[in-house]
Amino acid sequence: MTYKYNLINKYKVLPVEVKASLWFTFCSLLQKGMSFLTVPIFTRIMTTEEYGYVTLYQSWLGIFTIICTLNITYGGFYNGMIKYKDDKDGYTSSIVFLTSLMTVGWFVIYFIFRNFFETVLNMPEILVCIMFFEIFIKAIYDTWITRQKYEYNYRRQTVVTVVCSVLTPILGVILVQNTQNKVLGRIVSFVLVYAVVCFILYGNIIKKGHKIVNYEYWKFSIQFCVPLIPHFLAQTILSQSDRIMINNMIGTSEAAIYGFSYNIAMVLTIVYQAANSSFIPWLYKRMDENDYIKIDKITQKILILIAVLTGVTMLISPEAVWILGGKKYYEAIFIIPPIIISVYFMFLYSVFFNIEVYFGKNIFAAFASVIAATFNVILNYILIPLYGYMAAGYTTVACYIMLCFLHYLCMKKICDAKGIQQNLFNVNFILIISALLMFLSGISIVLYLHIIIRYILIIFVIILLIGVRKQILLIFNSIGNRKR
């Protein structure tokens, strides 16, 4: 009991920024965790073809969200909050209305040319209409959430996140089990819950802001975000185009298996994003102080930890597939290794990308992302018909390696222009770690067939992690303390 009270007292004296960071991390884990934990339910009560249509819908949703809203919430909203700090409510309400207006405008364009769009999207008209409605309410939700993060209003965000994260899968299971169109039931479950919440939020935002049209605010946000659209769109295409092309070129069931494999691998992004979010403030502080040696040392230790987690996830993939998908998704184990390696390279390229952002060179990010996304589409178009849907996993990892290389070259060029002669990161070390993971990916299929050897490796890695847990905590403590 004494320990419990001490913990509570320590929490009470924490700065509001730290409390907010803890609760925002919890909300992110809850959202992604609930989505991940419900995968085995939906994969068992839906056919692979039905699950494939849900995967296709989510892929197009990601692409059209950027087109309809310009990704203002993730692009220039924070900057707008700073620039118009004396009228944050007015700026928020005008931006919410702007994203709503743009979404409605794109829906009108779709409706006029719906025959063309239905051929391209390969989805029924009802699903496309729901998609535009989801984009409409998602823009409201994302803007409100971003505003809460900006002002450290973690209590409100936590309540809304918990309600939505819990009710959505519950309603989803009910609708999927009690409707003939299970695809529609699964998609509508998300839209219904968030629609109720978002229309309440929408009313409050407009009421507080009193402004729905402000051309200055609109002009600033559009000018800020439009140059970033190629980067956002290319990143989404790089991660989503595989499923769309597999669906169109081979079949919906194959797209479902590929999407299922991707969902397992993407669990790692929870850890990767948390590590990168903590690393960025520390990195920028070290850059301000020209402390490049410490940057390299900490980066090496983080990469070792990330590589170990990547390797463990790869080794336990057969069990993850069995638990989450069952027999009908068993062949997913043969595509998971390259997809998991792709996720590792997602983190690795962000290491170089952080330096580009620090120096404000966002145009390089767009350049690299567009090239990698273009090559991914071309390789998929050539190789999927020849080698089947599994080829998409290998084209993806190849393009993320290319993306890392391009971002490294961009970062190197920027550092040379800034007169930084010392290497910020040990390239040889990064190459060795990456090569080891690639080797593990290559032999993973063999390891999947020898369960004893695989379990011995898993136990060895777990013992190793336990043995170095204090060193791991020291790494994150040093990152968490920006003064060190």
Stockholm file with secondary structure:
# STOCKHOLM 1.0

chainA/1-484         MTYKYNLINKYKVLPVEVKASLWFTFCSLLQKGMSFLTVPIFTRIMTTEEYGYVTLYQSWLGIFTIICTLNITYGGFYNGMIKYKDDKDGYTSSIVFLTSLMTVGWFVIYFIFRNFFETVLNMPEILVCIMFFEIFIKAIYDTWITRQKYEYNYRRQTVVTVVCSVLTPILGVILVQNTQNKVLGRIVSFVLVYAVVCFILYGNIIKKGHKIVNYEYWKFSIQFCVPLIPHFLAQTILSQSDRIMINNMIGTSEAAIYGFSYNIAMVLTIVYQAANSSFIPWLYKRMDENDYIKIDKITQKILILIAVLTGVTMLISPEAVWILGGKKYYEAIFIIPPIIISVYFMFLYSVFFNIEVYFGKNIFAAFASVIAATFNVILNYILIPLYGYMAAGYTTVACYIMLCFLHYLCMKKICDAKGIQQNLFNVNFILIISALLMFLSGISIVLYLHIIIRYILIIFVIILLIGVRKQILLIFNSIGNRKR
#=GR chainA/1-484 SS CHHHHHHHHHHHTSCHHHHHHHHHHHHHHHHHHHHHHTHHHHHHHSCHHHHHHHHHHHHHHHHHHHHHHTTHHHHTHHHHHHHTGGGHHHHHHHHHHHHHHHHHHHHHHHHHTHHHHHHHHCSCHHHHHHHHHHHHHHHHHHHHHHHHHHTTCHHHHHHHHHHHHHHHHHHHHHHHHHCSCHHHHHHHHHHHHHHHHHHHHHHHHHHHHCCSCCHHHHHHHHHHHGGGHHHHHHHHHHHHHHHHHHHHHTCHHHHHHHHHHHHHHTTHHHHHHHHHHHHHHHHHHHHHTTCHHHHHHHHHHHHHHHHHHHHHHHHTHHHHHHHHTCGGGGGGGGTHHHHHHHHHHHHHHHHHHHHHHHTTCHHHHHHHHHHHHHHHHHHHHHHHHHHCTTHHHHHHHHHHHHHHHHHHHHHHHHHHHTTCCSCSSCHHHHHHHHHHHHHHHHHHHHHHTCHHHHHHHHHHHHHHHHHTHHHHHHHHHHHHCTTC
#=GC SS_cons         CHHHHHHHHHHHTSCHHHHHHHHHHHHHHHHHHHHHHTHHHHHHHSCHHHHHHHHHHHHHHHHHHHHHHTTHHHHTHHHHHHHTGGGHHHHHHHHHHHHHHHHHHHHHHHHHTHHHHHHHHCSCHHHHHHHHHHHHHHHHHHHHHHHHHHTTCHHHHHHHHHHHHHHHHHHHHHHHHHCSCHHHHHHHHHHHHHHHHHHHHHHHHHHHHCCSCCHHHHHHHHHHHGGGHHHHHHHHHHHHHHHHHHHHHTCHHHHHHHHHHHHHHTTHHHHHHHHHHHHHHHHHHHHHTTCHHHHHHHHHHHHHHHHHHHHHHHHTHHHHHHHHTCGGGGGGGGTHHHHHHHHHHHHHHHHHHHHHHHTTCHHHHHHHHHHHHHHHHHHHHHHHHHHCTTHHHHHHHHHHHHHHHHHHHHHHHHHHHTTCCSCSSCHHHHHHHHHHHHHHHHHHHHHHTCHHHHHHHHHHHHHHHHHTHHHHHHHHHHHHCTTC
//
